[in-house]
Amino acid sequence: MSFLYPRLLTEQARPLFEEYRHLTVAELAGQVAVSHESAVYVATGGDRISAQQLRELRAGVVDLAERAGFPDDSDRASNAEFDLQVAALLHAEMGMVPAEAASRDVWAFLAIVLLPDVAFWRYPQPPKDRILGTDLTRHVFGRLWWRAQLVRSSAGPEPYSALKILGEAAFDQIYARRAALGGSPHLVRAILRVWKDLDLTGLNERETLRDFLKRLLRLAPFVLFDSIEEDALDDELRVVAQESVDAQRLAAAPDGDQSALVGHGTTRTAVPRQLPTPERREAQPATPQAAPAAPPDAQRFTSFEICAGAGAQALGLERAGFDPVLLIDSKADACFTIDLNRAGWDVVCMDIVRFRPDMRPETFAVDLLSGGLPRVNSMATVARAEDTEERRVLRAAIALARDIKPKAVLLENVPDLVESPGFDADRSWIEAELREEGFRSAWKVLNAADFGVPQNRRSGFLVALQEPYFSRFSWPEPDKLPPPTVGQVLGPSMSANGWTGAERWIKSADRIAPALVGGSDRRGGADLGPTGSKRAWAALGVNGNSLGDAPPDIDFPADGHPKLTVDQAALIQAFPDNWRLFGGKTSRYRQVGHAMPPPLAAAVGQVIAVALRS
């Protein structure tokens, strides 16, 4: 039988949280209750939990807490043991289905009404998500129920024994950072079974687990894990896990000595898995090009990149002196692209609206928060449903800047956000929000063509800095040299397959390109944009109705109009010519169309770095 639990809505829970955070555990014990005048129940089928059952649940949790030192003492070891025992207790005794457990208001009731003394004992001076349930992977009790839900196995005498295999940080990697994996209890249980049998002697467990999960995440679009029987799935995961172990052991060995692999690992031989091959640029080396090194005496900074896409903006900022501690994007193919080119960068594939800084405490110390946000419409069109998601991301970005308080913020969007009167209200709101945290803001529209990019691409920028840095900031000056033409940039690839018309085409493509469009998921397939854009491309001798699979060959008409390949479009965006793109043609083109050209990102990043160094 499933039970419905009382829910304490956010409007009532938030002021109680603010009040309770200043009380002692003894004072909170006086606030304990099994009901609240503001609590509500969901109007669905199921029996409401009784007051007596709530008292029994509280008694069970308090008993476990007392064994761990409640109300006066606690330490790391006893807290960890308390969490394991409470996870099993809550899941086994609450009689709650996942739909009910997904409600943050249920967990707010437990932490504020039924168990406030235990909740604030377990996390003294907790952040809001630990009590209010704004992120259930962080809630003092909710995270434990869900951890037990993921690992419970009815096959053995101890259904929750797998809880002991990994700690909270490791579970966070599985079901908070790698959402594509953590949604499957079948897969999570297999990960735990395989993980506990690995030989991790001498290895960094966190880094090895992260590598293991990255490898699984790359497989996720191609393997339906839930359809594989338990034994077969364990075998599949054992191979992938051993690849991670071997890679970590080899990286730690002097000069890559492969003898370091002898005598370690599972008894099953790890065979390198052949993933779908990402598209590569024509005539390019297999390894990605390293970013130019900063001057030896130049101070480097840290960044946190949101809406990271294929990594173009982060790449430009890296050239300017910013090393990312974390990158987030909601598109799996874009995350795979970054992994392919910068394996050392920490990439999280999730919706930025769901991200909370407490998931990754290192983000609180970054120098720069940056992102190329989805294109917003003006307030005059905000009622249009298709702009809801973009504004949601914009609000999340500003809230994130306020929460982590970096030294600098860099956000890129449409030029209208900077120039149009229709965005006056947006600019005022953004500036006011940031001003409350000590930021001063500057707005500017820059054209990528002024910074060596062969494309007439205007972007709107917001740069906000704390003092004293803002007073030292000035926008970058355009390059003195003109950008290369389309013919100069694409000439080598257009002539690579023997096309007889290549020389004529190169000479006629003697201008920069129009702005590449196509980064939105709401557009159709891979083409070069609306009618006006296609006409501009036609004047350059390019057929913009769709994208080609390869440059023209010897049989292509000498006076024909070739189609661009995705890789040629990436050259127009000034990606490095060996930057690999993951996914199908449309996905790869959307990654390219969404990108900020790295030279433009580098130019803006350099002036921010100068302001921070001065």
C-alpha positions in Angstrom: 0.0 0.0 0.0 1.2 3.5 -0.8 0.7 6.5 1.4 0.3 10.2 0.7 2.3 12.6 2.8 1.6 16.1 3.9 3.2 18.8 1.8 4.6 22.1 3.1 4.5 24.5 0.1 7.4 26.8 -0.6 5.6 29.9 0.5 5.1 28.5 4.0 8.4 26.5 4.2 10.8 29.3 3.3 10.0 31.7 6.3 10.1 28.7 8.7 13.5 27.8 7.3 14.8 31.3 7.8 13.5 31.3 11.4 14.7 27.8 12.3 18.3 28.3 11.0 18.9 30.6 14.0 17.6 28.1 16.6 19.4 25.5 18.6 18.7 21.8 18.3 17.0 21.9 21.7 14.8 24.8 20.6 13.9 23.0 17.3 12.8 19.9 19.3 10.1 22.1 20.8 8.8 22.8 17.2 8.3 19.2 16.3 4.8 18.3 15.1 3.0 15.7 13.0 0.8 18.3 11.3 0.9 21.9 10.2 -1.9 24.3 9.5 -0.5 25.1 6.0 0.2 21.5 5.0 -1.8 20.1 2.0 -2.2 16.7 0.4 -2.1 16.0 -3.3 -5.6 15.2 -4.8 -4.8 11.7 -6.1 -5.6 8.2 -5.0 -3.9 6.7 -2.0 -4.3 6.7 1.8 -3.1 9.6 3.8 -0.4 8.8 6.3 -1.7 8.9 9.8 -0.4 10.9 12.7 0.5 7.7 14.6 2.5 6.5 11.6 4.4 9.8 11.4 5.2 9.5 15.1 6.6 6.0 14.5 8.6 7.2 11.6 10.1 10.0 13.7 10.9 7.6 16.5 12.8 5.4 14.1 14.8 8.3 12.7 15.6 9.7 16.1 16.7 6.4 17.4 19.3 6.1 14.6 20.3 9.7 15.1 20.9 9.1 18.8 23.2 6.2 18.0 25.2 8.6 15.9 25.5 11.2 18.6 22.3 13.2 18.4 21.6 15.8 19.8 25.0 17.0 21.0 27.7 15.2 19.1 28.5 13.9 15.6 31.5 13.2 13.4 32.1 12.4 9.8 32.1 8.6 10.3 29.0 8.5 12.4 27.2 10.8 10.0 28.0 8.5 7.1 26.7 5.5 9.0 23.5 7.4 10.0 22.9 8.3 6.4 23.2 4.6 5.3 20.8 3.5 8.0 18.3 6.3 7.5 18.2 5.7 3.7 17.2 2.1 4.3 14.7 3.0 7.0 12.9 5.7 5.0 12.6 3.7 1.8 11.5 0.5 3.7 9.1 2.2 6.1 7.5 5.2 4.5 5.4 3.3 2.0 5.9 6.0 -0.6 5.9 5.6 -4.4 8.4 7.5 -6.6 5.8 10.0 -7.8 5.2 11.1 -4.2 8.9 11.0 -3.4 9.5 13.4 -6.3 7.7 16.2 -4.5 10.1 18.6 -2.8 7.2 19.8 -0.6 6.9 16.4 1.0 10.5 16.5 2.1 10.2 20.1 3.2 7.4 18.9 5.6 9.6 16.1 7.0 12.6 18.4 7.5 10.7 21.4 8.9 7.7 20.0 10.7 8.4 16.3 11.7 12.2 16.2 12.1 13.6 19.8 12.2 15.9 19.0 15.2 17.4 16.0 13.4 17.7 17.8 10.0 19.5 20.8 11.5 21.7 18.6 13.7 22.8 16.6 10.6 23.5 19.8 8.7 24.1 22.8 11.0 23.5 26.1 9.2 22.4 24.2 6.1 21.8 25.8 2.6 18.2 26.0 1.5 18.3 22.9 -0.7 19.2 20.7 2.3 15.9 21.6 4.0 13.5 23.0 1.4 14.1 20.3 -1.2 14.8 22.6 -4.1 17.2 20.0 -5.3 16.2 16.5 -4.1 19.7 15.1 -4.7 20.8 17.4 -1.8 17.9 17.2 0.6 18.8 15.9 4.1 16.3 13.1 3.8 15.0 13.1 0.2 18.5 12.3 -1.2 18.7 9.2 1.0 15.3 7.8 -0.1 16.2 8.2 -3.7 19.6 6.7 -3.1 17.9 3.6 -1.6 15.4 3.6 -4.4 18.2 3.3 -6.9 20.2 0.6 -5.2 17.5 -1.7 -3.6 17.7 -5.2 -4.8 15.1 -7.8 -3.7 17.4 -10.7 -4.7 19.5 -10.9 -1.5 18.9 -10.9 2.3 20.1 -7.3 2.6 18.3 -5.4 -0.1 20.1 -2.1 0.7 23.6 -3.5 1.1 24.8 -1.6 -2.1 24.4 1.7 -0.2 27.7 1.0 1.4 29.7 0.8 -1.9 29.8 4.6 -2.7 29.6 7.8 -0.7 27.5 10.8 -1.3 30.0 12.5 -3.7 30.1 9.4 -5.9 26.3 9.1 -5.9 26.2 12.7 -6.9 28.3 12.0 -9.9 26.0 9.2 -10.9 22.5 10.7 -10.5 23.1 14.4 -10.3 25.9 15.1 -12.7 25.2 12.3 -15.1 21.4 12.4 -15.4 21.4 10.2 -18.5 22.7 7.3 -16.3 21.1 8.0 -12.9 17.6 7.7 -14.1 17.9 3.9 -14.4 18.0 1.9 -11.2 18.8 -1.2 -13.3 22.0 0.5 -14.6 22.9 2.1 -11.3 22.8 -1.3 -9.5 25.0 -2.8 -12.2 27.5 0.1 -11.8 27.7 -0.6 -8.1 28.1 -4.4 -8.6 30.9 -3.8 -11.0 32.6 -1.0 -9.0 32.9 -3.0 -5.8 34.9 -5.7 -7.5 37.5 -3.4 -9.2 41.1 -3.2 -8.0 41.7 0.5 -7.4 45.0 0.2 -5.6 47.0 3.3 -6.0 44.3 5.1 -8.0 42.3 8.2 -7.4 38.9 6.7 -6.9 37.0 9.9 -7.8 38.8 10.4 -11.0 38.5 6.8 -12.0 34.8 6.8 -11.4 34.4 10.1 -13.3 36.2 8.5 -16.3 34.0 5.4 -16.0 30.9 7.5 -16.1 32.1 9.5 -19.0 32.6 6.3 -21.0 29.2 5.1 -20.1 27.7 8.5 -21.0 29.2 8.3 -24.5 27.6 4.9 -24.9 24.1 6.0 -23.6 22.8 7.2 -27.0 23.6 3.8 -28.6 22.9 1.3 -25.9 19.5 0.6 -24.3 20.9 -0.4 -20.9 17.5 -1.2 -19.4 16.9 -3.9 -22.0 20.1 -5.9 -21.2 19.8 -8.8 -18.7 21.7 -8.3 -15.4 24.6 -10.7 -16.1 25.1 -9.4 -19.6 25.0 -5.8 -18.4 27.5 -6.6 -15.7 29.8 -8.0 -18.3 29.4 -5.0 -20.6 30.1 -2.5 -17.7 33.0 -4.6 -16.5 34.8 -4.0 -19.8 34.2 -0.3 -19.7 35.2 0.0 -16.0 38.4 -1.9 -16.7 39.2 0.5 -19.6 38.9 3.4 -17.1 41.1 1.6 -14.6 43.7 0.8 -17.2 43.7 4.4 -18.5 44.1 5.8 -15.1 46.9 3.4 -14.2 48.7 4.0 -17.5 48.4 7.8 -17.0 50.0 7.4 -13.6 52.8 5.2 -14.8 56.2 6.8 -15.6 56.5 7.4 -19.3 53.3 5.5 -20.0 54.9 2.2 -19.0 52.3 -0.5 -19.9 53.9 -2.9 -17.4 52.0 -1.0 -14.8 48.8 -2.8 -16.0 50.2 -6.2 -15.3 48.7 -7.9 -12.2 45.8 -5.4 -11.7 42.2 -5.3 -12.6 39.5 -7.9 -13.1 40.1 -11.4 -14.5 38.2 -10.5 -17.7 40.3 -9.0 -20.5 39.3 -5.4 -21.3 38.8 -5.0 -25.0 38.7 -1.4 -26.2 35.2 -0.5 -27.2 34.6 0.9 -30.7 32.3 3.9 -30.3 30.6 5.5 -33.3 33.3 7.5 -35.1 32.8 11.3 -34.8 33.0 13.3 -38.0 36.6 14.7 -38.5 37.7 17.5 -40.6 39.2 16.8 -44.0 42.9 16.4 -44.0 43.4 17.0 -40.3 45.5 15.3 -37.6 43.7 13.0 -35.2 44.6 14.8 -32.0 43.2 18.2 -31.2 45.3 21.3 -31.4 46.5 22.7 -28.2 45.5 26.2 -27.3 48.4 28.8 -27.6 50.2 29.0 -24.3 49.9 32.1 -22.3 53.0 34.1 -21.7 55.1 32.5 -18.9 54.6 35.3 -16.5 50.9 35.8 -17.2 48.5 35.0 -14.4 45.8 32.5 -15.4 42.2 32.5 -14.1 39.4 30.0 -13.6 36.1 30.0 -15.4 32.7 28.2 -15.2 31.0 27.9 -18.6 27.2 27.4 -19.0 25.4 26.6 -22.2 28.9 25.5 -23.4 27.8 24.0 -26.7 30.7 22.5 -28.7 33.2 24.4 -26.5 34.0 27.2 -28.9 33.6 30.0 -26.3 35.5 28.1 -23.7 38.3 27.5 -26.2 38.6 31.2 -26.9 38.6 32.0 -23.2 41.3 29.3 -22.7 43.5 31.2 -25.2 42.8 34.4 -23.2 44.0 32.8 -19.9 40.9 31.2 -18.4 40.9 27.5 -17.5 37.4 26.0 -17.0 36.7 24.1 -13.8 33.3 23.1 -15.1 31.3 23.2 -18.3 27.5 22.5 -18.5 25.3 21.9 -21.5 22.0 20.2 -21.9 22.8 18.5 -25.2 24.5 15.1 -25.0 26.2 15.5 -28.4 27.7 18.8 -27.5 29.1 17.3 -24.2 30.6 14.4 -26.2 32.2 17.0 -28.5 33.9 18.7 -25.7 35.0 15.4 -24.2 36.6 14.4 -27.6 38.6 17.5 -27.8 39.4 18.4 -24.2 39.4 15.2 -22.2 40.7 17.1 -19.1 37.8 19.4 -19.0 35.0 18.5 -16.5 31.7 18.5 -18.5 28.3 18.0 -17.0 25.3 17.2 -19.3 22.3 18.7 -17.6 19.8 21.6 -17.8 21.4 24.6 -16.3 18.1 25.5 -14.6 18.4 22.3 -12.6 22.0 23.0 -11.5 22.7 24.3 -8.0 26.2 25.6 -7.1 26.2 23.4 -4.0 26.4 20.4 -6.3 29.9 21.6 -7.3 31.4 23.7 -4.5 34.4 24.6 -6.6 32.2 26.9 -8.7 32.0 29.3 -5.8 35.7 30.2 -6.3 35.8 30.8 -10.0 37.0 34.1 -11.5 34.6 34.2 -14.4 31.1 32.9 -15.2 30.6 32.7 -18.9 28.0 31.5 -21.4 26.5 31.9 -24.8 22.8 31.8 -23.9 19.9 30.7 -26.2 18.6 33.6 -28.2 15.9 35.5 -26.4 13.0 37.6 -27.8 12.0 41.0 -26.5 9.5 41.4 -23.7 7.0 42.4 -26.3 7.0 38.8 -27.5 7.6 37.1 -24.2 4.1 35.6 -24.3 5.1 33.5 -27.2 5.5 30.0 -26.0 8.6 29.4 -28.0 10.6 31.9 -26.0 9.8 30.5 -22.6 12.8 28.2 -22.4 15.3 30.9 -23.5 14.0 33.3 -20.7 14.2 30.5 -18.2 17.8 30.0 -19.0 18.5 33.7 -18.9 17.0 34.0 -15.4 19.0 30.9 -14.3 22.2 32.5 -15.5 21.6 35.7 -13.6 20.6 33.8 -10.5 23.8 31.8 -10.8 26.0 34.9 -11.0 24.3 36.2 -7.9 24.8 32.9 -6.1 28.5 32.2 -6.9 29.6 35.8 -7.0 32.6 35.5 -9.5 34.8 38.4 -10.1 33.5 38.7 -13.7 30.5 37.6 -15.8 30.5 37.3 -19.6 27.2 36.5 -21.3 26.6 36.5 -25.1 23.3 36.8 -26.9 21.5 38.6 -29.8 22.5 42.1 -30.6 19.0 43.3 -29.9 19.4 42.5 -26.2 22.0 45.3 -26.2 20.6 47.7 -28.8 16.8 47.4 -29.0 14.4 49.5 -27.0 12.3 46.4 -26.8 14.8 45.0 -24.4 15.1 48.0 -22.1 13.2 46.2 -19.3 15.5 43.2 -19.6 18.7 45.2 -19.4 17.4 47.2 -16.4 16.4 44.0 -14.6 19.7 42.3 -15.3 21.7 45.3 -14.2 19.6 45.7 -11.0 20.0 42.0 -10.1 23.8 42.1 -10.6 24.2 45.5 -8.9 22.8 44.0 -5.6 25.8 41.7 -5.6 28.3 44.5 -6.3 28.6 44.1 -10.1 28.8 47.0 -12.6 27.7 46.2 -16.1 28.7 47.1 -19.6 26.9 46.2 -22.9 28.4 46.1 -26.4 27.7 44.6 -29.8 30.8 43.2 -31.5 31.3 41.8 -35.0 33.3 38.7 -35.3 34.7 40.0 -38.7 36.5 42.7 -36.7 38.6 40.0 -35.0 39.7 37.8 -37.9 36.6 35.7 -38.4 35.5 35.3 -42.1 31.9 36.1 -41.2 29.7 39.1 -40.7 28.4 37.9 -37.3 27.3 40.4 -34.8 26.8 39.4 -31.1 25.5 41.2 -28.1 27.7 41.0 -24.9 27.1 41.7 -21.3 30.3 42.0 -19.2 29.9 42.6 -15.5 32.7 42.9 -13.0 33.1 43.6 -9.4 35.1 46.6 -8.3 38.0 47.4 -8.5 38.1 45.4 -11.7 35.3 47.2 -13.6 37.0 50.5 -13.6 40.0 48.9 -15.4 37.8 47.2 -18.1 37.6 48.5 -21.7 36.2 46.7 -24.8 38.6 45.2 -27.3 39.6 47.2 -30.3 39.1 45.7 -33.8 42.0 44.1 -35.6 43.8 46.3 -38.0 44.0 43.6 -40.6 40.9 42.6 -42.6 39.5 39.1 -42.1 40.2 36.4 -44.6 37.6 35.8 -47.4 35.5 32.7 -47.7 37.6 31.7 -50.7 40.8 31.9 -48.7 39.4 29.9 -45.8 37.6 27.2 -47.8 39.8 27.1 -50.8 42.0 24.2 -49.6 39.1 22.0 -48.8 37.2 22.9 -52.0 40.2 21.9 -54.2 41.1 18.8 -52.1 39.2 16.3 -54.2 40.2 17.5 -57.6 37.3 19.8 -58.4 38.3 21.6 -61.7 36.2 24.7 -60.8 38.0 25.3 -57.5 40.3 28.0 -58.6 37.5 30.0 -60.3 35.3 29.5 -57.2 38.1 30.7 -54.8 38.5 33.9 -56.8 34.8 34.6 -56.9 34.3 33.9 -53.1 36.2 37.1 -52.4 34.2 38.4 -49.4 33.4 37.3 -45.9 30.4 35.1 -45.3 27.0 36.1 -44.0 26.2 35.1 -40.4 25.8 31.3 -40.1 22.4 30.4 -38.7 21.0 27.1 -37.5 21.9 26.8 -33.9 18.3 26.5 -32.7 16.6 23.1 -32.2 13.4 24.7 -33.6 14.8 25.1 -37.1 14.5 22.3 -39.6 17.3 20.3 -41.0 20.9 21.4 -41.8 20.8 24.3 -44.3 22.2 27.8 -44.4 19.1 29.6 -43.2 16.2 31.6 -44.5 15.9 32.9 -48.1 17.9 36.1 -47.5 20.9 34.1 -46.1 20.7 31.6 -49.0 20.8 34.4 -51.5 23.9 35.9 -49.8 25.6 32.5 -50.0 24.6 32.1 -53.6 26.4 35.3 -54.4 29.5 33.5 -53.0 28.9 30.5 -55.2 27.5 28.3 -52.5 24.2 26.3 -52.6 22.7 27.0 -49.3 19.6 24.7 -49.6 21.3 22.0 -47.6 24.7 20.8 -46.5 26.9 18.5 -48.4 28.6 15.3 -47.1 31.9 16.0 -48.8 33.6 18.8 -50.8 33.1 18.7 -54.6 35.1 16.1 -56.5 36.5 15.9 -60.0 33.0 15.1 -61.4 31.3 18.1 -60.0 30.4 20.8 -62.7 33.2 23.3 -63.0 30.7 26.2 -62.9 28.5 24.6 -60.2 27.6 25.9 -56.8 28.9 23.4 -54.2 27.3 22.8 -50.8 29.2 23.4 -47.6 30.0 20.5 -45.4 29.6 20.8 -41.6 33.3 21.0 -41.3 33.5 23.9 -43.7 30.8 25.7 -41.8 33.0 25.2 -38.7 35.9 26.8 -40.5 33.6 29.8 -41.2 33.1 30.0 -37.4 36.9 29.9 -37.0 36.9 26.6 -35.1 40.4 25.0 -35.1 40.6 22.8 -38.2 41.1 19.7 -36.1 38.2 20.2 -33.6 36.1 17.1 -33.8 32.3 17.2 -33.7 30.1 14.4 -32.4 26.7 13.4 -33.7 24.6 13.3 -36.9 24.8 16.0 -39.5 22.0 18.2 -38.1 23.2 17.9 -34.6 26.8 18.8 -35.6 25.6 21.8 -37.7 23.5 23.0 -34.8 26.6 22.9 -32.6 28.5 25.0 -35.2 25.6 27.4 -35.7 25.2 28.0 -32.0 28.9 28.7 -31.4 30.6 32.0 -30.7 33.7 32.1 -32.9 36.8 31.4 -30.6 38.7 34.5 -31.8 35.9 36.7 -30.7 35.7 35.0 -27.3 39.4 35.3 -27.0 39.3 39.0 -27.7 36.7 39.6 -25.0 38.4 37.3 -22.6 41.7 39.0 -23.0 40.4 42.4 -21.9 38.6 40.8 -19.0 41.9 39.1 -18.0 43.7 42.4 -18.3 41.2 44.0 -15.9 41.6 41.2 -13.4 45.4 41.3 -13.6 45.8 45.0 -13.3 
